[in-house]
Amino acid sequence: MRRSWGIFLLWLLALVFASSTGRDLAFNLFYFVTGVILIALWWAWSNIRGLALRRVTRSQRSQVGKYFEESLELSNQARWAKLWIEVHDLSDLPGHQVSRVVNSLRGRTTSRWQVRTLCQQRGRFALGPLALTSGDPLGIFRFTRTLPGTTSLVVTPAIIPIPEFIQPTGYLPGGEAMRRRTPYVTASISGVREYAPGDSFNRIHWPSTARTGRLISKEFELDPLADVWIFLDMYGPAQAQSPWMPKATDPLPWLTRRADSVELPPSTVEYGVTVAASLANHFLQADREIGFLSYAQHREMVQPDRGERQLTRLLEILAVIQGTGTIPLAQVLASEGAHMARHTTLVVITPATDHHWVSVLRGLRARGVQGVGILLAGSTFGAAPDWQPVLGDLQASGLPSYLVKRGDDLAVALSGQPGGIGQPRR
């Protein structure tokens, strides 16, 4: 900017000098300065033209703890070279270092580079827009052209493998199977049918196939196992958190595919979301039907289902959910629990320190709805009431309970025998 003002001041002085003296030398100086300004203006204007920038991503989804990869291609479609171009990335993905300066981009050539970013925060982020800036060699003029195209990236919460968690009870040991067809392979076979394209080999009934001379597939029914519902408490006033800054990323990210460990922000919301994602993955891997319910920005409800598609659906919700709910957990449990079938298991994840939700959970148990409490110790995350009385109430009620504190290893905190069914957890 100072150089631009300086050249214009020089041009003005040359004009005044030429006008006042009338000498040829003065006018030649004025014409020279004017020519330099016009050439610099044309150079800067043309340097930003004839450029095309393309960004290529392998996937529009990533996960906390994994690296997101993106490739960029800057093409000079003009015949003449570009001395320098600054690429500014306006993405809001934390730590995404796409911006760079490309020097000496010859005509009809392309510059390529790849960026890997460690995803440390969940959410939906915008990739782009991009801005190209260039100018003349003297630095008098600078032009910026914005490329408005954007794509979105969904970063789902981390999934922590949980070796062991309390097993929800079914209808009865060896009870009657539910007479409902399912596309999944279970232990309950209801009959056979003609082979359909897409059936896996483990569905084929080989004796019937050998007898009839054509492929015959088995039909299955659901196992006599109860549904599992994950209740994630997103009531705003119950949450607690502390200031947090993401740690510095690995200077050599090309050597690894994911981080060795995941550092969660000190927030009950982030811990609760990670616990919910990890438990959903744990139960779905055990071929259980999982449902999800939370009152956050609005009511989020996913009916029980199995399989990878159900996990994807839950992770996409958990990626953007926030602790802005306005309805306390006790009211949510009382309202939603009234519609739960007998032998359903509710896994409640909450930092709430009031005793009303424990009373509601006891009442649901009386009508055959089992409850498991996962208490997030809010006072270890920030300013919050004491959590110990609520934990004592859970254990005194005989409700299985787990305690998660800030900095806990979730794989350890959620494994083993829960408190409230014989001995306290800790």
N, C-alpha and C positions, 0 to 999 in steps of 0.2 A: 504493500500500500504506500509506504513512504517513497519507494522508487517510482511509482506511478505519479504521485504528486510532484516529485522532483523533475521528471521529464516534461510534465505539462508546465511547470514553472519555468523550465529552460525554454520551452517553446514560446511561452508568453514573453519572456525577456528578449528572445530573438526577434519576435514580432515588434516589440516596442523599439528595440535597437535599430531594426531595419527601417521602421516608419520614421524614426526621429532623425536618422543620419542619411538615409537614402543611398548609402554606398552599396556597390555590387557585392562586396564581401559579406555585408550584413544580411542582404537578401539571400545569398547563397547559403549562409548558415541557417537562416529561417527555413529555406526549402529543404535543406538536409534534415533538420530536426523533424519537420513535417513528414518527410518521406520515411524516416525511421519509425515514427508513430504509426503511420498508415500500414507499413509493412508488418510491424509487430501486431497490429490489430488483425490484419488478414491472417497472419501466421497462427495466432491464438485461436481465431475463429475456425480456421480449417483444421487445426490440430484436434479439435474435439469432434469433427465430423468424420464420417466413414468408419465408425467404430461399432462393433457388435460384441456384446458380452452375454455369455450363456453360462448358467449354473446348473450342475447335474448332481442330483442326490440319489443315493442307492435306495433310500426308503424315506417315507414321510413320518416314520415313527422311530423313537429311540427309547432308552430307559436310563434312569438315574444309575450312574456307575459305569455306563458304557460310553464308547466314543462314537460320536456322530461324524460321518465322513461326507465331504462335499468337494466337488471338483468345479473349477471355474476356467472358462476359456475366453480370452480377450482377443478378438480378431481385428486386424487392420485391413479393411476392404479397399483402402485407397492405394494409389500407386506409389505415393511418396511416404517416407518414413515418418514416424512420430517420435520426437526426441524423448518425451516423458509423458506419462499418463498416471494420475493418481486414481485409484479405485477405492471408493469409500462405501463400506457396507453399513446400512442402517438397520440391520437385524437387531432384534431384542433378545436373542439367545445369549445368556451370560457367557463371557469368555470366548465367543466365536470371533477369531482373528482372521477375517477375510481381507480387510483393507491392506493395500500395498501400493508401491510405486513401480510401474513397469517402464524401464528405460530402453530406448533405441529399438522400438518396435518397427521393423522394416515393413515395406509395402507388401500386401498380399500374404502376410504371415500371421501366425496365431501364437499367443503366449498362454501356457497352461500351468496351473498350480493346484495343489490339493490341500485341503484343510481338514484337520481332525480336532474335534473339540470334545472334551470330557463333559458329559451332561451331569451337573451337580444339583439341578433344581428341576422338579417336575412342572408341567404346565403345557400350555399351547403357545408356541412362539412363532413370530413372523420372520421368515427369511427374505430379506429385501425390504424396501427397494435398494437399488445400488445407484451411486452417483459417480460420474466420470468427470475429473477435473484436469485441465491442461492449460498451457499458456505459451507465450513466446519465449525465446532464449534469454531475452533481457529481463524478463519478469515484470513487464509493464502491465500486461493484461492477463487475466485468468478467466476462463469460462467453465461453467459446470453444467453438465447435462444429466438429468435424473432419469433413470430407467425404472418405470413404476411397477414393473411386474413383481409380485410377491407369491411365495408359497408358505404353507404352514407346516410346522413340525410339532408333533405331539410327543412329549417326553413323559413316559409313564413312570410311576413310582418303582423303587427298587423292590425286588423280591428276595427275601432272605429265606434260604432253605431251613425248614423246621423239622428236625429229625423225628420229634414225637410230640403229639398234642393229644389231649383227652379225646377219646373216641365218643362221639354222640351215640346215644342208644337208638335202636330201631324199634319196630313194633313189638316183636317178641323174638327171642332166640329160636330160630327155625320156624318162624311164623309163616303165615300164608303170603304168597307172592301177590303183588298188586297186578290185577288183570288189566294192564295197559301196555300196548306195544311200544317199543323203543328202538331207535336206530343203533343203540349201543350194544356191545357184547356184554352180557351179564351171565350169571350162573343159572338163570331161570330160562329154560327153552320152552316156548309155547307151541311150536310146530315147525313145519317146513313150507317152502314156497318155491316158485320158479326163480332162478338166478336173475338178478337185475344188474345191468352195467354199473360198475362202481362198488359192488360188494367185495369185501376183502376175502382172502383165501380162508381165514379162520372162521368165516360164516358158512362156508360150504359144508353140506352134510354129505360126506363121501359115501356112506352105505346107500343112500337114496340115489346118489349120482350114478353109482355103479349098477344099481338095479334098473334104473330107467334109461340110462344111456345119455342123459343130458344133465347139465349142472343144476343142482338143487341147493338152495340156501336155507339156513336156519332162521327162525323168528325167535326173538327174545322178549321177555317181560321184565319190568323193573324189579329190582331186588326189594325185599321187605325192609328197607332202610329209610329212616326219617330224613326229611329235608333239613338242611342247615341254613339258617339265616344269619347274615353278618349285619349287625346294627352298629353303625359308626356315628358316634355323637359329634355333631358339628355345631352345637349350641355355642354361640359366640362368647357370652359372659363366662363360660366354664373353661375356656382355653387359656393357656399360659405360654409365654415364649420369652426368649432373650435375644439380644442383638447377635447377629451372626454374619460372618464374611466367608465366602467360599475359599478353601485353601488353594494355594498355588498349584497349577496343573503340572504334570510331568513334562519337562523340557524335551523329552524324546518320546512323543506319544506313538510313534510308528512301531515301537517294539512290543506294544501290548494291545490287546483287543478291549480290555476293560480294566477298571481300577482294581487294585488288590483288595481294598476295603471301601465301604461306602460311609461317608460322614453325613449323618442326618442333621439338618438344622435343629437347634434346641427349641423345638416347638411341639406342643401336644398335638397340633393338627398334623404335622409331618410324621411324627411317630405313629399316630393313629392310622393315617393313610397307609403307611408302610406295613403296619401290622395287618390291616385289612387285606392288602394285596398278597401278603405272604400266606395268610390263612386260606384265602381263596385258592391260591395255587396248591397249597397243601391238601385241601379237601378234594379238589378236582383231580389231582393226581391219584387220589385214592378212589376215584370214580364215584364220588358223592355228588348229589344235587345241591347246588349252592344258590341261595338268593341273597339279595343285597337291599338294604334300606338305610337311608340317611336323609335328614332334614337339614339342608345347607342353604344355598341360594334359593333353592326350591326343593320340592320333594323328589328324591331320586329313589326309584324302586326298580329292581330287576327280578323278575320271577325266577324261581329255581330251575336250573338246567345244568347240564354237564358238558364237558368237552372243551376244546381249545377255543372255540368261538365264544363260549361263555366267559372265559378268562379274558379274552380280548375286549369284550364288552365292558366288563368290570374295570379293567385297567384304564380304558378311555374315560370312564366316569371319574375314577380316582385321580386321574392326571390333572383335572381342572377343578375339583371340588375344593371349597374354601370354608373355613370356620366362621361363617356369617349367619348361622341359623338363629331363629328367634323363638323357637319352641323348646322348652326344657326336655331332657331325656325322659323324665317320668311321664310326661304327657304323651310323648311319642310311643313309649312302651304300652301305656294303658290303651291308647287308641288303636295301634296296629296289632298289639298282642291279642286283642279280642277276636281277631279274624284268623289267628293261627290254629292249625289243626293239632290234635293231640299227638304227642311224641315228637313234635318239632323241637329242634334245638336252636336257641337264640344265643349267639356269641356277641356280647355287648362290649364295645370298645369305647371307653369314656374316661375323661378326667374329672367328671362331676363328683363333688364332695358332699352333696346333699343325700339324705337317706331315703328320699321318696322313691327313687328308682329301684333301690334294693327291695323296698316293700312291694312294689309292683311286680318285680321279678319273682318274689316269694309267692305272690298271689297267682301268677301264671303257672308256677310249678304245681300249685294245688289242683289246677285243672288239666295237668298232664303236659304242659309245655316246659321243657327243660331249659335252664339258663346257665350260661357260663359268663363270668365277668372278667374283663381284662381292664384293670385300673391303671391309668397313666398318672403317675405321681406328679401332679401339677406343680407343687412347690419346688421340685428339683429343676423345673424348666424356667421358672420366673415367679413373679408375685402371685400366689394362690393360697387358698386355705389348706389346712393340714389334711392329708389324705388318709391318715392312719385310722380315724374312727370309722370311715366308710369301709376300709379293708376289714376291720374287725367285725363290722356288721355283716359283711358278706360271709366271712368264715363262721360267725355264730349262726347264720342261717343255713349252713351246710351247703352253700352254693359254691361250686368249683370256681376258683378265682386265681388270677395271675396278676403280678405287679410288675410294671415296667417303669424304670427310672431313666432319667437323662444319662446317656452314655452307655446304657446296658447293651450287651450283645443280645439281639432279639432271638437268635437261634437258641441261646441258653435260657433266656427269661421265659420263653414260651414252651420249653420242653420239660419233660418230667411230670411228676405228680403235682397237680394244682393244690393250692390251699383250700380250706373249707370243706374237705371231705375226709378228714381224719387227722390232719396235722397242718399247722400253718406253713405257708411256702417260705416266708422269710420275714 
